[in-house]
Amino acid sequence: MQWETPQALLPCRVRVLTLGFAYSGISFVCLLHRASLAT
């Protein structure tokens, strides 16, 4: 197995993308919850 290949960096990118999407999703849900509480 050659870890020098760019394919070895793929799981790291996927992990960063998933964390980013999860963080934005959670913040979006929090904003919606605050908006629904404010009304």
N, CA, C, O and CB atoms as a CASP TS submission, in Angstrom:
PFRMAT TS
TARGET T0000
AUTHOR 0000-0000-0000
METHOD Language model
MODEL 1
PARENT N/A
ATOM      1  N   MET     1       0.850  -1.204   0.000  1.00  0.00           N
ATOM      2  CA  MET     1       0.000   0.000   0.000  1.00  0.00           C
ATOM      3  C   MET     1       0.881   1.249   0.000  1.00  0.00           C
ATOM      4  O   MET     1       1.755   1.397   0.854  1.00  0.00           O
ATOM      5  CB  MET     1      -0.959   0.009   1.237  1.00  0.00           C
ATOM      6  N   GLN     2       0.651   2.134  -0.949  1.00  0.00           N
ATOM      7  CA  GLN     2       1.435   3.360  -1.047  1.00  0.00           C
ATOM      8  C   GLN     2       0.658   4.518  -0.441  1.00  0.00           C
ATOM      9  O   GLN     2      -0.353   4.956  -0.990  1.00  0.00           O
ATOM     10  CB  GLN     2       1.801   3.662  -2.515  1.00  0.00           C
ATOM     11  N   TRP     3       1.138   5.007   0.689  1.00  0.00           N
ATOM     12  CA  TRP     3       0.429   6.096   1.372  1.00  0.00           C
ATOM     13  C   TRP     3       0.784   7.456   0.770  1.00  0.00           C
ATOM     14  O   TRP     3       0.236   8.484   1.168  1.00  0.00           O
ATOM     15  CB  TRP     3       0.757   6.087   2.874  1.00  0.00           C
ATOM     16  N   GLU     4       1.727   7.448  -0.215  1.00  0.00           N
ATOM     17  CA  GLU     4       2.115   8.722  -0.832  1.00  0.00           C
ATOM     18  C   GLU     4       1.105   9.179  -1.882  1.00  0.00           C
ATOM     19  O   GLU     4       1.127  10.328  -2.325  1.00  0.00           O
ATOM     20  CB  GLU     4       3.498   8.598  -1.468  1.00  0.00           C
ATOM     21  N   THR     5       0.218   8.261  -2.274  1.00  0.00           N
ATOM     22  CA  THR     5      -0.753   8.597  -3.323  1.00  0.00           C
ATOM     23  C   THR     5      -1.793   9.582  -2.800  1.00  0.00           C
ATOM     24  O   THR     5      -2.105   9.559  -1.609  1.00  0.00           O
ATOM     25  CB  THR     5      -1.447   7.324  -3.850  1.00  0.00           C
ATOM     26  N   PRO     6      -2.335  10.439  -3.651  1.00  0.00           N
ATOM     27  CA  PRO     6      -3.367  11.415  -3.244  1.00  0.00           C
ATOM     28  C   PRO     6      -4.617  10.725  -2.703  1.00  0.00           C
ATOM     29  O   PRO     6      -5.382  11.327  -1.949  1.00  0.00           O
ATOM     30  CB  PRO     6      -3.748  12.314  -4.431  1.00  0.00           C
ATOM     31  N   GLN     7      -4.827   9.467  -3.085  1.00  0.00           N
ATOM     32  CA  GLN     7      -6.015   8.753  -2.614  1.00  0.00           C
ATOM     33  C   GLN     7      -5.967   8.521  -1.104  1.00  0.00           C
ATOM     34  O   GLN     7      -6.998   8.268  -0.480  1.00  0.00           O
ATOM     35  CB  GLN     7      -6.151   7.415  -3.344  1.00  0.00           C
ATOM     36  N   ALA     8      -4.777   8.605  -0.522  1.00  0.00           N
ATOM     37  CA  ALA     8      -4.654   8.435   0.926  1.00  0.00           C
ATOM     38  C   ALA     8      -5.195   9.663   1.643  1.00  0.00           C
ATOM     39  O   ALA     8      -5.576   9.588   2.811  1.00  0.00           O
ATOM     40  CB  ALA     8      -3.184   8.183   1.326  1.00  0.00           C
ATOM     41  N   LEU     9      -5.230  10.810   0.932  1.00  0.00           N
ATOM     42  CA  LEU     9      -5.736  12.039   1.537  1.00  0.00           C
ATOM     43  C   LEU     9      -7.247  12.145   1.415  1.00  0.00           C
ATOM     44  O   LEU     9      -7.863  13.027   2.013  1.00  0.00           O
ATOM     45  CB  LEU     9      -5.081  13.248   0.895  1.00  0.00           C
ATOM     46  N   LEU    10      -7.840  11.250   0.643  1.00  0.00           N
ATOM     47  CA  LEU    10      -9.284  11.323   0.402  1.00  0.00           C
ATOM     48  C   LEU    10     -10.110  11.171   1.669  1.00  0.00           C
ATOM     49  O   LEU    10     -11.007  11.984   1.892  1.00  0.00           O
ATOM     50  CB  LEU    10      -9.691  10.264  -0.585  1.00  0.00           C
ATOM     51  N   PRO    11      -9.854  10.159   2.527  1.00  0.00           N
ATOM     52  CA  PRO    11     -10.655  10.027   3.758  1.00  0.00           C
ATOM     53  C   PRO    11     -10.563  11.268   4.639  1.00  0.00           C
ATOM     54  O   PRO    11     -11.531  11.624   5.310  1.00  0.00           O
ATOM     55  CB  PRO    11     -10.201   8.804   4.554  1.00  0.00           C
ATOM     56  N   CYS    12      -9.405  11.929   4.641  1.00  0.00           N
ATOM     57  CA  CYS    12      -9.257  13.130   5.461  1.00  0.00           C
ATOM     58  C   CYS    12     -10.151  14.236   4.919  1.00  0.00           C
ATOM     59  O   CYS    12     -10.820  14.933   5.683  1.00  0.00           O
ATOM     60  CB  CYS    12      -7.781  13.594   5.499  1.00  0.00           C
ATOM     61  N   ARG    13     -10.162  14.396   3.590  1.00  0.00           N
ATOM     62  CA  ARG    13     -11.017  15.418   2.985  1.00  0.00           C
ATOM     63  C   ARG    13     -12.479  15.113   3.244  1.00  0.00           C
ATOM     64  O   ARG    13     -13.266  16.007   3.556  1.00  0.00           O
ATOM     65  CB  ARG    13     -10.759  15.519   1.480  1.00  0.00           C
ATOM     66  N   VAL    14     -12.838  13.839   3.111  1.00  0.00           N
ATOM     67  CA  VAL    14     -14.234  13.437   3.346  1.00  0.00           C
ATOM     68  C   VAL    14     -14.631  13.718   4.784  1.00  0.00           C
ATOM     69  O   VAL    14     -15.745  14.165   5.057  1.00  0.00           O
ATOM     70  CB  VAL    14     -14.436  11.942   3.023  1.00  0.00           C
ATOM     71  N   ARG    15     -13.697  13.448   5.710  1.00  0.00           N
ATOM     72  CA  ARG    15     -13.988  13.682   7.134  1.00  0.00           C
ATOM     73  C   ARG    15     -14.183  15.172   7.396  1.00  0.00           C
ATOM     74  O   ARG    15     -15.094  15.563   8.126  1.00  0.00           O
ATOM     75  CB  ARG    15     -12.848  13.128   8.028  1.00  0.00           C
ATOM     76  N   VAL    16     -13.324  16.005   6.797  1.00  0.00           N
ATOM     77  CA  VAL    16     -13.437  17.460   6.975  1.00  0.00           C
ATOM     78  C   VAL    16     -14.741  17.970   6.373  1.00  0.00           C
ATOM     79  O   VAL    16     -15.418  18.814   6.961  1.00  0.00           O
ATOM     80  CB  VAL    16     -12.233  18.185   6.329  1.00  0.00           C
ATOM     81  N   LEU    17     -15.092  17.444   5.184  1.00  0.00           N
ATOM     82  CA  LEU    17     -16.341  17.864   4.539  1.00  0.00           C
ATOM     83  C   LEU    17     -17.540  17.466   5.386  1.00  0.00           C
ATOM     84  O   LEU    17     -18.475  18.249   5.551  1.00  0.00           O
ATOM     85  CB  LEU    17     -16.460  17.251   3.130  1.00  0.00           C
ATOM     86  N   THR    18     -17.516  16.244   5.925  1.00  0.00           N
ATOM     87  CA  THR    18     -18.646  15.785   6.732  1.00  0.00           C
ATOM     88  C   THR    18     -18.775  16.618   8.002  1.00  0.00           C
ATOM     89  O   THR    18     -19.882  16.968   8.410  1.00  0.00           O
ATOM     90  CB  THR    18     -18.486  14.297   7.087  1.00  0.00           C
ATOM     91  N   LEU    19     -17.638  16.936   8.627  1.00  0.00           N
ATOM     92  CA  LEU    19     -17.680  17.764   9.834  1.00  0.00           C
ATOM     93  C   LEU    19     -18.209  19.148   9.511  1.00  0.00           C
ATOM     94  O   LEU    19     -18.969  19.724  10.290  1.00  0.00           O
ATOM     95  CB  LEU    19     -16.288  17.866  10.473  1.00  0.00           C
ATOM     96  N   GLY    20     -17.809  19.686   8.362  1.00  0.00           N
ATOM     97  CA  GLY    20     -18.278  21.005   7.963  1.00  0.00           C
ATOM     98  C   GLY    20     -19.783  21.012   7.715  1.00  0.00           C
ATOM     99  O   GLY    20     -20.495  21.916   8.153  1.00  0.00           O
ATOM    100  N   PHE    21     -20.254  19.987   7.004  1.00  0.00           N
ATOM    101  CA  PHE    21     -21.693  19.895   6.732  1.00  0.00           C
ATOM    102  C   PHE    21     -22.485  19.696   8.020  1.00  0.00           C
ATOM    103  O   PHE    21     -23.555  20.281   8.190  1.00  0.00           O
ATOM    104  CB  PHE    21     -21.982  18.746   5.757  1.00  0.00           C
ATOM    105  N   ALA    22     -21.969  18.883   8.914  1.00  0.00           N
ATOM    106  CA  ALA    22     -22.656  18.635  10.179  1.00  0.00           C
ATOM    107  C   ALA    22     -22.706  19.911  11.015  1.00  0.00           C
ATOM    108  O   ALA    22     -23.728  20.211  11.632  1.00  0.00           O
ATOM    109  CB  ALA    22     -21.958  17.505  10.965  1.00  0.00           C
ATOM    110  N   TYR    23     -21.604  20.665  11.037  1.00  0.00           N
ATOM    111  CA  TYR    23     -21.557  21.900  11.821  1.00  0.00           C
ATOM    112  C   TYR    23     -22.529  22.936  11.263  1.00  0.00           C
ATOM    113  O   TYR    23     -23.251  23.588  12.017  1.00  0.00           O
ATOM    114  CB  TYR    23     -20.129  22.471  11.840  1.00  0.00           C
ATOM    115  N   SER    24     -22.544  23.083   9.927  1.00  0.00           N
ATOM    116  CA  SER    24     -23.459  24.053   9.310  1.00  0.00           C
ATOM    117  C   SER    24     -24.901  23.618   9.510  1.00  0.00           C
ATOM    118  O   SER    24     -25.778  24.457   9.718  1.00  0.00           O
ATOM    119  CB  SER    24     -23.156  24.214   7.804  1.00  0.00           C
ATOM    120  N   GLY    25     -25.158  22.310   9.450  1.00  0.00           N
ATOM    121  CA  GLY    25     -26.515  21.809   9.646  1.00  0.00           C
ATOM    122  C   GLY    25     -27.002  22.061  11.061  1.00  0.00           C
ATOM    123  O   GLY    25     -28.146  22.463  11.271  1.00  0.00           O
ATOM    124  N   ILE    26     -26.124  21.822  12.038  1.00  0.00           N
ATOM    125  CA  ILE    26     -26.503  22.019  13.440  1.00  0.00           C
ATOM    126  C   ILE    26     -26.747  23.497  13.726  1.00  0.00           C
ATOM    127  O   ILE    26     -27.698  23.850  14.423  1.00  0.00           O
ATOM    128  CB  ILE    26     -25.412  21.469  14.380  1.00  0.00           C
ATOM    129  N   SER    27     -25.877  24.367  13.178  1.00  0.00           N
ATOM    130  CA  SER    27     -26.054  25.804  13.398  1.00  0.00           C
ATOM    131  C   SER    27     -27.339  26.284  12.725  1.00  0.00           C
ATOM    132  O   SER    27     -28.029  27.160  13.246  1.00  0.00           O
ATOM    133  CB  SER    27     -24.834  26.595  12.862  1.00  0.00           C
ATOM    134  N   PHE    28     -27.656  25.705  11.560  1.00  0.00           N
ATOM    135  CA  PHE    28     -28.889  26.082  10.859  1.00  0.00           C
ATOM    136  C   PHE    28     -30.110  25.677  11.671  1.00  0.00           C
ATOM    137  O   PHE    28     -31.068  26.443  11.778  1.00  0.00           O
ATOM    138  CB  PHE    28     -28.943  25.433   9.463  1.00  0.00           C
ATOM    139  N   VAL    29     -30.081  24.480  12.242  1.00  0.00           N
ATOM    140  CA  VAL    29     -31.190  24.009  13.069  1.00  0.00           C
ATOM    141  C   VAL    29     -31.337  24.889  14.312  1.00  0.00           C
ATOM    142  O   VAL    29     -32.449  25.196  14.742  1.00  0.00           O
ATOM    143  CB  VAL    29     -30.975  22.532  13.475  1.00  0.00           C
ATOM    144  N   CYS    30     -30.197  25.289  14.882  1.00  0.00           N
ATOM    145  CA  CYS    30     -30.237  26.167  16.057  1.00  0.00           C
ATOM    146  C   CYS    30     -30.858  27.511  15.701  1.00  0.00           C
ATOM    147  O   CYS    30     -31.640  28.061  16.476  1.00  0.00           O
ATOM    148  CB  CYS    30     -28.821  26.373  16.630  1.00  0.00           C
ATOM    149  N   LEU    31     -30.511  28.041  14.528  1.00  0.00           N
ATOM    150  CA  LEU    31     -31.077  29.321  14.091  1.00  0.00           C
ATOM    151  C   LEU    31     -32.577  29.186  13.887  1.00  0.00           C
ATOM    152  O   LEU    31     -33.338  30.074  14.270  1.00  0.00           O
ATOM    153  CB  LEU    31     -30.402  29.807  12.791  1.00  0.00           C
ATOM    154  N   LEU    32     -33.009  28.077  13.283  1.00  0.00           N
ATOM    155  CA  LEU    32     -34.438  27.858  13.064  1.00  0.00           C
ATOM    156  C   LEU    32     -35.161  27.734  14.398  1.00  0.00           C
ATOM    157  O   LEU    32     -36.269  28.245  14.558  1.00  0.00           O
ATOM    158  CB  LEU    32     -34.672  26.598  12.207  1.00  0.00           C
ATOM    159  N   HIS    33     -34.530  27.052  15.359  1.00  0.00           N
ATOM    160  CA  HIS    33     -35.147  26.865  16.661  1.00  0.00           C
ATOM    161  C   HIS    33     -35.293  28.208  17.389  1.00  0.00           C
ATOM    162  O   HIS    33     -36.319  28.483  18.012  1.00  0.00           O
ATOM    163  CB  HIS    33     -34.319  25.881  17.506  1.00  0.00           C
ATOM    164  N   ARG    34     -34.256  29.029  17.297  1.00  0.00           N
ATOM    165  CA  ARG    34     -34.311  30.356  17.932  1.00  0.00           C
ATOM    166  C   ARG    34     -35.375  31.215  17.266  1.00  0.00           C
ATOM    167  O   ARG    34     -36.086  31.960  17.940  1.00  0.00           O
ATOM    168  CB  ARG    34     -32.934  31.059  17.856  1.00  0.00           C
ATOM    169  N   ALA    35     -35.486  31.114  15.949  1.00  0.00           N
ATOM    170  CA  ALA    35     -36.488  31.907  15.221  1.00  0.00           C
ATOM    171  C   ALA    35     -37.894  31.465  15.608  1.00  0.00           C
ATOM    172  O   ALA    35     -38.791  32.292  15.771  1.00  0.00           O
ATOM    173  CB  ALA    35     -36.288  31.773  13.690  1.00  0.00           C
ATOM    174  N   SER    36     -38.078  30.166  15.753  1.00  0.00           N
ATOM    175  CA  SER    36     -39.412  29.667  16.113  1.00  0.00           C
ATOM    176  C   SER    36     -39.742  30.033  17.559  1.00  0.00           C
ATOM    177  O   SER    36     -40.909  30.229  17.896  1.00  0.00           O
ATOM    178  CB  SER    36     -39.495  28.131  15.915  1.00  0.00           C
ATOM    179  N   LEU    37     -38.726  30.125  18.410  1.00  0.00           N
ATOM    180  CA  LEU    37     -38.959  30.509  19.808  1.00  0.00           C
ATOM    181  C   LEU    37     -39.237  32.001  19.920  1.00  0.00           C
ATOM    182  O   LEU    37     -39.980  32.435  20.799  1.00  0.00           O
ATOM    183  CB  LEU    37     -37.750  30.132  20.682  1.00  0.00           C
ATOM    184  N   ALA    38     -38.637  32.787  19.022  1.00  0.00           N
ATOM    185  CA  ALA    38     -38.782  34.247  19.103  1.00  0.00           C
ATOM    186  C   ALA    38     -40.191  34.677  18.713  1.00  0.00           C
ATOM    187  O   ALA    38     -40.706  35.671  19.227  1.00  0.00           O
ATOM    188  CB  ALA    38     -37.752  34.942  18.198  1.00  0.00           C
ATOM    189  N   THR    39     -40.802  33.941  17.820  1.00  0.00           N
ATOM    190  CA  THR    39     -42.149  34.336  17.361  1.00  0.00           C
ATOM    191  C   THR    39     -43.193  33.941  18.390  1.00  0.00           C
ATOM    192  O   THR    39     -44.382  34.186  18.189  1.00  0.00           O
ATOM    193  CB  THR    39     -42.480  33.686  15.993  1.00  0.00           C
TER
END
